[in-house]
Amino acid sequence: MTTKTYRLHAGSFDRAWHVIDAQGKPLGRVASEAAKLLLGKHKPTYEPHLPMGDFVIIVNAKEVGYTGNKAAEKVYYRHSGYPGGLKERTLAEQLIKDPRRVLEKAIKGMLPGNVLGRELFRHLKVYSGPNHPHAAQLRAGMGAAKRTSAPAAVAAAAPAASEAESAAEQSE
């Protein structure tokens, strides 16, 4: 019987793609779920020093929810670097200007503040609306084990997706 602990190395893990719909969900709940997926903490082989997390796509960022009076009271600050160059925006103003930045800032604060955190942040894709250009990655980017069963899963999901799209078009 061996008592050695199995340790992963950089080339021995697969990354999947996950889509999170932020419509109506609280900002912190969406951000913490995305951070967990980016870090890879949902995997049984989690290693804190490796960028083994999955890719995350967040859609409907402009419709993210918040509780209380945060729309008026939560303030985002930035500085131009010049004296007196402090700028501020409320959550409501930021959601109008660029809703993606609200989620990006929340998630970035939940990642490590080092090289690993910056690399993991590049695996995050946030979109204001329901559309994203990553359909091919969702079908094929699930690792070698799932690539063989992916065509069958995509074929089964395609009729359901087309029915949902047609129902959405009819309701508009």
C-alpha positions in Angstrom: 0.0 0.0 0.0 1.4 3.4 -1.0 0.8 6.4 1.2 1.9 9.0 -1.4 -0.4 11.9 -2.1 -1.3 12.3 -5.7 -0.4 15.8 -6.9 -1.5 17.3 -10.2 0.8 19.0 -12.5 0.1 21.7 -15.1 -0.7 19.4 -18.1 -2.9 16.8 -16.3 -6.3 18.5 -16.0 -9.1 19.4 -18.3 -11.1 22.6 -18.3 -14.8 22.8 -19.0 -16.9 25.8 -19.9 -19.8 27.0 -17.7 -22.6 29.5 -18.5 -24.1 31.4 -15.6 -27.3 33.5 -16.3 -27.2 36.5 -14.0 -30.7 37.6 -14.7 -32.4 38.4 -11.4 -29.8 36.7 -9.2 -28.0 38.8 -6.5 -24.6 40.1 -7.5 -22.6 38.4 -4.8 -24.2 35.0 -5.4 -23.3 35.1 -9.1 -19.8 36.4 -8.3 -19.0 33.8 -5.7 -20.3 31.0 -7.9 -18.1 32.2 -10.8 -15.1 32.6 -8.5 -15.5 29.1 -7.2 -15.6 27.7 -10.8 -12.6 29.9 -11.9 -10.5 28.7 -9.0 -11.5 25.0 -9.5 -12.7 24.5 -6.0 -15.6 22.4 -7.2 -13.1 19.7 -8.4 -12.0 16.9 -6.2 -8.4 17.3 -7.5 -8.2 21.1 -6.5 -4.7 22.4 -6.1 -4.5 26.0 -4.8 -1.3 26.8 -6.7 -2.4 25.7 -10.1 -4.7 27.5 -12.6 -6.9 24.4 -12.9 -10.3 26.2 -12.8 -12.8 26.2 -15.6 -13.8 28.9 -18.1 -16.9 30.9 -17.0 -19.3 32.8 -19.3 -21.8 35.1 -17.6 -24.7 36.4 -19.6 -27.4 39.0 -18.8 -25.1 41.1 -16.7 -27.3 44.1 -17.2 -30.1 42.4 -15.4 -28.1 41.3 -12.3 -30.0 41.8 -9.0 -29.1 43.5 -5.8 -30.8 44.0 -2.5 -31.6 46.9 -0.3 -30.7 50.5 -1.4 -27.4 49.5 -3.1 -28.3 51.2 -6.4 -27.9 54.6 -4.7 -25.5 53.8 -1.9 -22.9 51.5 -3.4 -20.1 53.6 -5.0 -17.4 52.5 -7.4 -14.2 54.6 -7.2 -11.4 55.1 -9.7 -8.5 57.5 -9.9 -7.0 59.1 -12.9 -3.5 59.5 -11.3 -3.6 63.2 -11.3 -4.2 65.4 -8.1 -8.0 65.7 -7.5 -8.7 62.9 -10.1 -10.9 60.8 -7.9 -14.0 59.7 -9.9 -17.0 57.9 -8.5 -20.1 56.2 -9.8 -23.0 54.6 -8.0 -24.1 51.1 -8.8 -27.1 52.3 -10.9 -24.8 54.6 -12.9 -22.3 51.8 -13.5 -25.0 49.4 -14.6 -26.1 51.9 -17.2 -22.6 52.8 -18.4 -21.1 49.3 -18.5 -22.8 46.5 -16.6 -20.0 44.0 -17.3 -17.6 45.9 -15.1 -19.9 45.5 -12.0 -19.6 41.7 -12.2 -15.9 41.8 -13.2 -15.0 43.9 -10.2 -16.9 41.7 -7.8 -15.4 38.5 -9.2 -11.8 40.0 -9.3 -12.1 40.8 -5.7 -12.8 37.2 -4.9 -9.7 35.9 -6.7 -6.1 35.8 -5.4 -4.2 39.1 -5.9 -1.2 37.6 -7.6 -0.2 36.1 -11.0 -2.5 33.2 -10.5 -5.5 35.5 -9.9 -4.7 37.5 -13.0 -4.5 34.3 -15.1 -7.8 33.0 -13.8 -9.5 36.4 -14.4 -8.7 36.0 -18.1 -10.8 32.8 -18.1 -13.9 34.9 -17.3 -16.1 36.2 -20.1 -19.0 38.6 -19.2 -21.7 39.7 -21.6 -24.4 42.3 -21.0 -27.1 40.5 -23.0 -28.1 36.9 -23.4 -25.9 36.2 -26.5 -22.3 35.1 -26.4 -19.9 33.9 -29.2 -18.7 30.8 -27.3 -21.1 28.1 -28.5 -18.2 26.1 -30.1 -16.3 26.0 -26.8 -19.4 24.8 -24.9 -19.8 21.9 -27.3 -16.2 20.8 -27.8 -14.1 22.4 -24.9 -15.0 19.9 -22.2 -11.9 17.7 -22.2 -11.0 14.5 -23.9 -13.4 12.4 -21.9 -16.5 14.4 -22.9 -15.5 15.1 -26.5 -16.6 11.6 -27.5 -20.1 12.0 -26.0 -20.4 15.8 -26.9 -21.9 15.3 -30.4 -24.8 13.2 -29.0 -25.4 15.8 -26.2 -25.3 18.7 -28.6 -27.8 16.9 -31.0 -30.1 16.2 -28.1 -29.9 19.8 -26.8 -30.3 21.5 -30.2 -34.1 20.8 -30.6 -34.7 22.1 -27.1 -32.7 25.2 -27.7 -34.4 26.0 -31.0 -37.8 25.5 -29.3 -36.9 27.9 -26.5 -35.6 30.5 -29.1 -38.9 30.2 -31.1 -41.0 30.6 -27.9 -38.9 33.7 -26.9 -39.4 35.2 -30.4 -43.2 34.6 -30.3 -43.5 36.3 -26.9 -41.8 39.5 -28.2 
